[in-house]
Amino acid sequence: MSGFTHFDAQGNAIMVDVTDKNITERCATASGCIRVSREVFDAVKDGTAKKGDVLGTARIAGIMAAKRTWELIPLCHPLMLTKVTIDFVMEEETCTIRCCCTAKLSGRTGVEMEALTGVNVALLTIYDMCKAMDRGMEMGEIHLEEKMGGKSGHFQRTEYFEKI
């Protein structure tokens, strides 16, 4: 199993030892979207969904999820996040709600999984709060936009697509 960071010499799953890594500022931003019916889009935009403030609830759910990523993803380290933001953009013409999550900390390991988890749970919360109006909602386009800090340095999605 040599070369794999999450396995020991006997092939057992392990948590990567980050003790000797430098503490650096780290930041990651992920995004995704949910496409909804016109009825759902208008209810979310106008604040008239029967379950209440959809985006406010989704924002809190995404932040809470980012903070608990280590409980959801095997072998993730528990992190002391210093900031998590969840932002939404409503795209009227396509009935799409875009979500962006940014997670930050000063630590020994990155926050990509936290940002991605925040986006996913925020979108799932929108689905949950609106499913009575539309069970055909579709989540997608979930990806890492950017990450900064740590040994691997800076990653930006636009740079990624220029390379492939």
Buried (B, 14 or more C-beta within 10 A) or exposed (E): EEEEEEEEEEEEEEEEEBEEEEEBEBBBBBBBBBBBBEEBBBBBBEEEBEBEEBBEBBBBBBBBBBBBBBEEEEEBBEBEBBEBBBBBEEEEEEBBBBBBBBBBBEBBBBBBBBBBBBBBBBBBBBBBBBEEBBEEBEBEBBEBBBBBBBEEEEBBBEEEEEEE
